[in-house]
Amino acid sequence: MKTLDIIIVAGVSGCGKSTVAKALADTAGYPFLEGDEYHPADNVAAMAAGTPLTDEMRWPWLTRLASSAVDMAQESGGAVISCSALKRAYRDLLRTQTGGCRFVLLTGERDLIYARMAARADHYMPPTLLDSQFAVLEAPNADEIDLIELSVEGSSAQVIKQAHIELNFDLHPKA
């Protein structure tokens, strides 16, 4: 079986996952999967109401997202996903379900990310849930060799450039 290049851009809500993932997908010529679009309606309603998701609410979402990524990657050779993947167990499930993947974990100070969340429009995730995401976030272990951490303290362009460098991506998008 051909090895698929599946990249998951992870982190708390508001850290820039979608922005970075879209840029990586464009460069690689891979499809982009917005993890938020794979949540069932009940999950979206819970988050919109300010209720953090439980593990039981996340497992089916993660499985569905991984399955879709594999399907898309089989056609194109790879896929880039935006997905919180906050806990080691979530990352392990994604690793298993995709047959192996790479993670870019975006990290940053709470106040910076809160300000970004408060400034964005048209997103169901309220900034009030950010603290619950930081509470769930598990720092990667040394054995997670398929994961790189990147600070979001710089501009989006700087974070994207660093992600390209860390992943050994050509900095020029494929036509």
C-alpha positions in Angstrom: 0.0 0.0 0.0 1.2 3.5 -0.9 2.2 5.7 2.0 -0.1 8.7 2.2 1.2 12.2 3.2 -1.5 13.3 5.7 -0.6 16.4 7.7 -2.8 17.5 10.6 -2.5 21.1 11.8 -3.5 21.0 15.5 -4.0 23.3 18.4 -6.6 25.2 20.4 -9.4 27.1 18.7 -8.3 30.4 17.3 -4.6 29.5 17.0 -4.6 29.7 13.2 -5.0 26.0 12.2 -7.2 26.7 9.2 -4.9 29.5 7.8 -1.8 27.4 8.2 -3.4 24.2 6.9 -4.8 25.9 3.8 -1.4 27.3 3.0 0.3 23.9 3.4 -2.4 22.3 1.2 -2.0 24.9 -1.5 1.8 24.4 -1.5 1.6 20.6 -1.6 -1.3 20.5 -4.1 -3.3 18.4 -1.6 -6.9 18.8 -0.6 -7.7 20.7 2.6 -10.1 19.3 5.1 -11.6 21.8 7.6 -12.1 19.8 10.8 -14.9 22.0 12.0 -17.0 21.0 9.0 -16.9 17.3 10.1 -18.5 17.9 13.5 -22.0 16.5 13.9 -24.7 19.1 14.5 -24.9 18.1 18.2 -21.3 19.0 18.7 -21.6 22.3 16.9 -24.7 23.2 19.0 -22.9 22.3 22.2 -19.9 24.5 21.4 -22.1 27.3 20.2 -23.9 27.1 23.6 -20.6 27.3 25.4 -20.4 23.7 26.4 -17.0 22.0 26.0 -17.0 18.7 24.1 -16.4 15.5 25.9 -14.2 12.6 24.7 -17.4 10.7 23.8 -18.4 13.6 21.6 -15.0 13.8 19.9 -14.3 10.1 19.0 -16.9 9.8 16.2 -15.8 13.2 14.8 -12.1 12.2 14.8 -12.9 8.9 13.2 -15.0 10.5 10.5 -12.4 13.1 9.8 -9.6 10.6 9.5 -11.6 8.4 7.2 -12.3 11.4 4.9 -8.6 12.4 4.9 -7.6 8.9 3.9 -10.2 8.8 1.1 -9.0 12.2 -0.3 -5.3 11.3 0.2 -5.7 8.1 -1.8 -6.7 10.2 -4.8 -4.1 12.9 -4.5 -1.2 11.4 -2.5 -1.9 13.5 0.6 -4.3 15.7 2.5 -4.0 18.6 5.0 -6.4 18.7 7.9 -7.2 21.4 10.5 -8.1 19.6 13.7 -7.6 20.5 17.4 -6.1 17.0 18.3 -5.6 18.4 21.8 -5.0 15.1 23.6 -2.4 12.4 23.0 -5.2 9.9 22.7 -6.8 11.9 19.9 -3.5 12.2 18.1 -3.0 8.4 18.5 -6.4 7.7 17.1 -5.6 9.9 14.1 -2.3 8.1 13.7 -3.9 4.7 13.7 -6.9 5.6 11.5 -4.8 7.3 8.9 -2.0 4.7 8.8 0.4 7.4 9.9 0.4 11.1 9.7 2.4 14.2 10.6 1.3 16.9 13.1 2.0 20.6 13.2 0.9 21.7 16.7 0.4 25.5 16.9 1.0 27.0 20.3 0.7 30.4 21.8 -0.1 32.5 24.8 -3.8 32.4 25.9 -4.3 36.2 25.7 -3.0 36.4 22.1 -5.3 33.5 21.0 -8.2 34.9 23.0 -7.8 38.2 21.2 -7.8 36.5 17.8 -10.9 34.5 18.7 -12.7 37.6 19.8 -11.9 39.4 16.6 -13.1 36.7 14.2 -16.6 36.7 12.9 -19.0 33.9 11.8 -17.5 31.1 14.0 -19.6 29.0 16.3 -16.8 28.5 18.9 -17.1 31.3 21.5 -13.9 32.7 23.1 -15.3 31.7 26.5 -14.4 28.0 25.6 -10.7 28.8 25.1 -9.8 28.0 28.7 -11.5 24.6 28.5 -9.3 23.9 25.4 -6.1 24.9 27.2 -7.2 22.7 30.1 -7.6 19.6 27.8 -4.4 20.3 25.7 -1.7 17.7 26.4 1.8 18.7 25.5 3.5 16.2 23.1 5.7 13.6 24.5 9.3 13.0 23.3 8.2 9.9 21.5 5.8 11.8 19.2 8.5 12.1 16.6 5.9 12.8 13.9 4.9 16.1 15.6 6.5 19.6 15.4 5.5 22.5 17.6 5.3 26.0 16.2 4.6 29.2 18.0 1.9 31.5 16.6 3.5 34.6 18.2 4.5 36.0 14.8 2.4 36.9 11.8 0.5 34.3 9.9 3.1 34.6 7.1 5.9 33.9 9.5 4.1 30.8 11.0 3.3 29.5 7.5 6.9 29.9 6.4 8.2 28.1 9.4 5.8 25.3 8.9 7.0 24.9 5.3 10.6 24.8 6.5 9.9 22.3 9.3 8.0 20.0 7.0 10.6 20.3 4.2 8.1 21.8 1.8 9.0 23.7 -1.3 8.0 27.3 -0.6 6.4 27.7 -4.1 2.9 26.3 -4.6 2.4 23.6 -7.1 0.4 24.5 -10.2 
